[in-house]
Amino acid sequence: MQLYAILSGTLVTIASLIATLPARADTAKATCTYILNESDKTEARMPCIFYQSQGHIVLSWEDGVVSDFMPEPGRSMVYRDQNGGIVYRRLGRDGVNTFKMENGTIWVVFK
C-alpha cells in the first residue's frame, strides 16, 4: 500500500511538471507554391517559413503574405483560413504538404 502511494505521488508530480512545460512549436524553412484552381500555371513560388503549434499552421511567405490555418474541431486534416474558408491538408509520401483551398492549392516542400 505504501509503494502504491509513493508511485501515485510520483506520477502526479511528473504529470504536473509536464503540464507546466511550454507547448512545443515546429518551424521549418520551405518553398511554397500557389496554383489557382483550374490552372496548371504557378501563381507564386518562393521561400517560406512553415510554423505549426498545437495544430495551428502559419505559412509566412518571403513577400510578406501570411497564410493562417486553424484546425477545424473534430475534423482531422481540415482547417479554416483567416477568411473562414475551408482548407484540406494532405501529407504526401514525398514530404510535400498540400493545402487545398476554395480558389487554389498551396504546396509546401521542406528544404
Phi and psi in degrees as GROMACS dihedral restraints (atoms count N, CA, C in turn):
[ dihedral_restraints ]
;  ai    aj    ak    al  type     phi  dphi    fc
    3     4     5     6     1   -65.7    20    10
    4     5     6     7     1   -38.9    20    10
    6     7     8     9     1   -62.0    20    10
    7     8     9    10     1   -41.9    20    10
    9    10    11    12     1   -60.2    20    10
   10    11    12    13     1   -44.0    20    10
   12    13    14    15     1   -63.9    20    10
   13    14    15    16     1   -40.2    20    10
   15    16    17    18     1   -66.3    20    10
   16    17    18    19     1   -46.5    20    10
   18    19    20    21     1   -63.5    20    10
   19    20    21    22     1   -41.0    20    10
   21    22    23    24     1   -62.6    20    10
   22    23    24    25     1   -43.7    20    10
   24    25    26    27     1   -63.7    20    10
   25    26    27    28     1   -39.8    20    10
   27    28    29    30     1   -65.2    20    10
   28    29    30    31     1   -43.2    20    10
   30    31    32    33     1   -63.7    20    10
   31    32    33    34     1   -39.5    20    10
   33    34    35    36     1   -64.1    20    10
   34    35    36    37     1   -41.4    20    10
   36    37    38    39     1   -63.6    20    10
   37    38    39    40     1   -45.6    20    10
   39    40    41    42     1   -62.6    20    10
   40    41    42    43     1   -45.0    20    10
   42    43    44    45     1   -61.8    20    10
   43    44    45    46     1   -40.4    20    10
   45    46    47    48     1   -69.9    20    10
   46    47    48    49     1   -33.1    20    10
   48    49    50    51     1   -67.4    20    10
   49    50    51    52     1   -41.6    20    10
   51    52    53    54     1   -63.9    20    10
   52    53    54    55     1   -40.8    20    10
   54    55    56    57     1   -64.1    20    10
   55    56    57    58     1   -26.5    20    10
   57    58    59    60     1   -86.8    20    10
   58    59    60    61     1    -8.4    20    10
   60    61    62    63     1   -71.2    20    10
   61    62    63    64     1   143.7    20    10
   63    64    65    66     1   -67.5    20    10
   64    65    66    67     1   151.1    20    10
   66    67    68    69     1   -64.2    20    10
   67    68    69    70     1   138.9    20    10
   69    70    71    72     1   -89.7    20    10
   70    71    72    73     1   131.8    20    10
   72    73    74    75     1  -109.6    20    10
   73    74    75    76     1   150.2    20    10
   75    76    77    78     1  -109.6    20    10
   76    77    78    79     1   131.1    20    10
   78    79    80    81     1  -130.7    20    10
   79    80    81    82     1   136.3    20    10
   81    82    83    84     1  -148.2    20    10
   82    83    84    85     1   146.8    20    10
   84    85    86    87     1   -77.8    20    10
   85    86    87    88     1   142.7    20    10
   87    88    89    90     1  -152.1    20    10
   88    89    90    91     1   175.4    20    10
   90    91    92    93     1  -114.4    20    10
   91    92    93    94     1   127.8    20    10
   93    94    95    96     1  -108.1    20    10
   94    95    96    97     1   137.2    20    10
   96    97    98    99     1  -127.3    20    10
   97    98    99   100     1   131.3    20    10
   99   100   101   102     1  -113.3    20    10
  100   101   102   103     1   128.1    20    10
  102   103   104   105     1  -125.7    20    10
  103   104   105   106     1   128.0    20    10
  105   106   107   108     1   -67.3    20    10
  106   107   108   109     1   146.9    20    10
  108   109   110   111     1   -59.5    20    10
  109   110   111   112     1   151.9    20    10
  111   112   113   114     1    62.8    20    10
  112   113   114   115     1    23.7    20    10
  114   115   116   117     1  -144.3    20    10
  115   116   117   118     1   147.5    20    10
  117   118   119   120     1   -97.9    20    10
  118   119   120   121     1     0.8    20    10
  120   121   122   123     1   -85.3    20    10
  121   122   123   124     1   129.7    20    10
  123   124   125   126     1   -75.0    20    10
  124   125   126   127     1   121.9    20    10
  126   127   128   129     1   -81.7    20    10
  127   128   129   130     1   -36.1    20    10
  129   130   131   132     1  -155.1    20    10
  130   131   132   133     1   139.7    20    10
  132   133   134   135     1  -145.3    20    10
  133   134   135   136     1   124.4    20    10
  135   136   137   138     1  -166.5    20    10
  136   137   138   139     1   166.4    20    10
  138   139   140   141     1   -61.1    20    10
  139   140   141   142     1   147.8    20    10
  141   142   143   144     1  -148.5    20    10
  142   143   144   145     1   168.6    20    10
  144   145   146   147     1  -114.7    20    10
  145   146   147   148     1   127.2    20    10
  147   148   149   150     1   -97.7    20    10
  148   149   150   151     1   125.3    20    10
  150   151   152   153     1  -127.5    20    10
  151   152   153   154     1   133.1    20    10
  153   154   155   156     1  -139.3    20    10
  154   155   156   157     1   131.3    20    10
  156   157   158   159     1  -145.9    20    10
  157   158   159   160     1   121.3    20    10
  159   160   161   162     1    50.5    20    10
  160   161   162   163     1    41.8    20    10
  162   163   164   165     1    90.4    20    10
  163   164   165   166     1   -24.2    20    10
  165   166   167   168     1   -73.1    20    10
  166   167   168   169     1   130.1    20    10
  168   169   170   171     1  -119.9    20    10
  169   170   171   172     1   134.4    20    10
  171   172   173   174     1  -128.7    20    10
  172   173   174   175     1   129.7    20    10
  174   175   176   177     1  -109.8    20    10
  175   176   177   178     1   116.8    20    10
  177   178   179   180     1  -103.7    20    10
  178   179   180   181     1   106.1    20    10
  180   181   182   183     1   -77.0    20    10
  181   182   183   184     1   151.5    20    10
  183   184   185   186     1   -58.5    20    10
  184   185   186   187     1   -30.4    20    10
  186   187   188   189     1   -83.6    20    10
  187   188   189   190     1     4.7    20    10
  189   190   191   192     1    99.7    20    10
  190   191   192   193     1   -10.8    20    10
  192   193   194   195     1   -69.2    20    10
  193   194   195   196     1   140.5    20    10
  195   196   197   198     1  -123.7    20    10
  196   197   198   199     1   127.2    20    10
  198   199   200   201     1  -105.6    20    10
  199   200   201   202     1   119.8    20    10
  201   202   203   204     1  -118.3    20    10
  202   203   204   205     1   116.5    20    10
  204   205   206   207     1  -119.6    20    10
  205   206   207   208     1   119.5    20    10
  207   208   209   210     1  -101.8    20    10
  208   209   210   211     1   135.9    20    10
  210   211   212   213     1   -61.7    20    10
  211   212   213   214     1   141.6    20    10
  213   214   215   216     1   -86.4    20    10
  214   215   216   217     1   116.9    20    10
  216   217   218   219     1   -54.8    20    10
  217   218   219   220     1   131.2    20    10
  219   220   221   222     1    78.5    20    10
  220   221   222   223     1     4.7    20    10
  222   223   224   225     1  -128.6    20    10
  223   224   225   226     1   105.3    20    10
  225   226   227   228     1   -63.8    20    10
  226   227   228   229     1   133.9    20    10
  228   229   230   231     1    65.4    20    10
  229   230   231   232     1    20.6    20    10
  231   232   233   234     1  -120.5    20    10
  232   233   234   235     1   134.7    20    10
  234   235   236   237     1  -132.2    20    10
  235   236   237   238     1   170.2    20    10
  237   238   239   240     1  -118.5    20    10
  238   239   240   241     1   135.8    20    10
  240   241   242   243     1   -84.5    20    10
  241   242   243   244     1  -179.7    20    10
  243   244   245   246     1   -64.6    20    10
  244   245   246   247     1   -14.2    20    10
  246   247   248   249     1  -102.0    20    10
  247   248   249   250     1     3.2    20    10
  249   250   251   252     1    91.2    20    10
  250   251   252   253     1     0.5    20    10
  252   253   254   255     1   -75.9    20    10
  253   254   255   256     1   152.6    20    10
  255   256   257   258     1   -76.6    20    10
  256   257   258   259     1   138.9    20    10
  258   259   260   261     1  -130.0    20    10
  259   260   261   262     1   128.7    20    10
  261   262   263   264     1  -106.4    20    10
  262   263   264   265     1   127.9    20    10
  264   265   266   267     1  -102.4    20    10
  265   266   267   268     1   138.4    20    10
  267   268   269   270     1  -132.0    20    10
  268   269   270   271     1   134.9    20    10
  270   271   272   273     1  -102.4    20    10
  271   272   273   274     1   115.7    20    10
  273   274   275   276     1   -83.1    20    10
  274   275   276   277     1   155.7    20    10
  276   277   278   279     1   -65.2    20    10
  277   278   279   280     1   -23.2    20    10
  279   280   281   282     1   -85.8    20    10
  280   281   282   283     1     7.6    20    10
  282   283   284   285     1    87.7    20    10
  283   284   285   286     1     2.7    20    10
  285   286   287   288     1   -85.5    20    10
  286   287   288   289     1   130.1    20    10
  288   289   290   291     1   -95.7    20    10
  289   290   291   292     1   130.5    20    10
  291   292   293   294     1  -115.6    20    10
  292   293   294   295     1   130.2    20    10
  294   295   296   297     1  -117.9    20    10
  295   296   297   298     1   106.2    20    10
  297   298   299   300     1   -93.1    20    10
  298   299   300   301     1   120.9    20    10
  300   301   302   303     1  -117.5    20    10
  301   302   303   304     1   178.3    20    10
  303   304   305   306     1   -58.8    20    10
  304   305   306   307     1   -43.0    20    10
  306   307   308   309     1  -104.0    20    10
  307   308   309   310     1    -9.3    20    10
  309   310   311   312     1  -175.2    20    10
  310   311   312   313     1  -173.6    20    10
  312   313   314   315     1  -131.6    20    10
  313   314   315   316     1   139.3    20    10
  315   316   317   318     1  -110.1    20    10
  316   317   318   319     1   128.8    20    10
  318   319   320   321     1  -104.3    20    10
  319   320   321   322     1   132.7    20    10
  321   322   323   324     1  -118.5    20    10
  322   323   324   325     1   116.6    20    10
  324   325   326   327     1  -113.6    20    10
  325   326   327   328     1   121.5    20    10
  327   328   329   330     1   -80.1    20    10
  328   329   330   331     1   143.8    20    10
